[in-house]
Amino acid sequence: MNFLNSLKPEVVGRCTLAIVNSDLLFIGSVASQTGVSVDTVRHYERKGLLPDVTRDASGYRRYPAGTIDRIRVIRAALAVGFTIDELARIFRQRASGKPPCAHVLDLATRKLAELDARIAAMIAVRAVLAETATSWKQRLETTPDGGFAHLLESLPH
């Protein structure tokens, strides 16, 4: 969408005025309505996540109302582990008329498996840390007041 397409003609007397489409939002409004910073909106735009961004005659960015929903989708996807680059590829595929749904499901399935693996690793680390804390507590009980227990040195290598 270019700036000229965002103008609406309005007849006043015998003159026709071009009025900027009021449906287009300024960056500050987009940021405040979505709870992100202006810099975040610019970043999303640079990464290709926000379509149809135009500039008005003064050079200000103007965003279609759908940008609000798009940013909410982006934030939700980021919160469950999608990356900005993945989202950019998904949105480009969608814009080209090819449904990305199977790819999105595949990505989500892989992310779930990776998350399960990280959780399992964290559970294992937690078990070691719990055992270590118990061991260190016993060690400190037998260490003379003011003495060194060398707790870190007792960690398994």
N, C-alpha and C positions, 0 to 999 in steps of 0.2 A: 504494500500500500504506500503510495507516495503522498506528499502533502496536498497536492491538488485534488486528489480523490477524497480528502477529508473535509473539503469545503462544501458548504451547503448554500445554494443561491437563495437570496431573500429579496423580494421586490419591495422597495420603499419608494412610494411616489412613482416617478418614472425611471428610477435608477435600480439597478440590480446590484446588490452587495453580496460578496462572498463572505460567509461567516464560518469560522472554524467549527468543525464538528464538536459539539459539546460532549459527545459520547467518548471522546478521547481523553485520557487521563494524564495528568502530569506525573512525573516520577515520584514526587513527594506523596501524592495521593495514593499511588500504587503501593509505596513502601508502608505508609501508615495503615492502609486497609489490610495488608498481609502480615504485618508485624515483622518485617525485615528492614534492613537499612537500605538507603538509597544506593550505597556501594554494592550491596548484594543484588539489587535489581540490575544495576549496570553490568555486574559480573555475569548474571544469567543471560543478559542480552549478548554480551561478548561471546559467550559459549554457545550461542545459537538456540537457547531454550525458549526465547520469547519472540514469536513471529509478529510481523506487521507493525514494528516500531517505526514511527515516522518522526520527522522534525518539522516544527512549525516555522513560520516566517522568521521568528526570532532565534531559531536554532534549538529550541527546547524540545526534548524528547516527548513524544505523545504516544500513549499506549491504548490499545482497544480495551474495552471493559472486560473481555475474556481473559486478559492478562491476570486478573485477580484470581480466577479459578486455576489458571495454569500454574501460578506460583504456589497455590495451595497444594496442587498435585505434586509439584516438584518437592516441596517441603515434606510431604507425607512419604514420597518415594525415598528421599534422602534419609529420613528417620528409620526406615526399615533396611537400609544398607545399599541402595542403588547409588551410583556415583553420578556426578554431573556429566561426565563424558558418556556414560551409558545412556543417560536420559537424552542427551543431545542426539545420539545415534537413533534411539527409539523415536523421538519426535521427527527427525529427518525422514525416517522410513515411513512414518504415518503420513507426513506431508506429501510424500511422493506417491501416495495412494496404495501403499502396500501395508496390510495389517501386520503390526509387530507382535501380536498377541502371543504366538508360540514362542518367540524369542524372549519376551518378557517373562513368561512362565518358566522357561529354561533358566534364565538368570536367577529368578526367585528361588527355584529349586536348588541351584548350586549354592546360592547364598545361605539357604537354610542348612545345607550339609556342612558348609564351612563354619557356620555359627554353632552347630552341634559339636563339631570337632573342637572349636575354641572353648565351649562350655565344658566338655570332657577334660580338656587340658587344665582348665582353671580348677575343676573339682579335684584333679590329681594334685595340683599345686597346693590347694587348700588343705588336703589331707596331710601332706608333708609339713606344711606350716603349722597345723594344729599339733602334730606329733612333736615338732621341733619346739614349739612354745611350752608344751608339757615337760619336755626334757630340760629345757632351759630353766624352767621354774624350779625343778628338782636340783639342778646344778647350782642355782643361786642360793638355795636353802643350805647347801653344804659349803658355800664359799665364805671364808671369813669376812667380817665387816671391813669394808674398804679395800678388799682384795679384788683381783681381776678374775672373772669367770671365763674369759675368752670365748664368749658365746658365738661370735661370727666365725671364729676359727673351727668351731665344732660342726659347722654346716657340712653336709656331704658334698664332695667335689664331683 
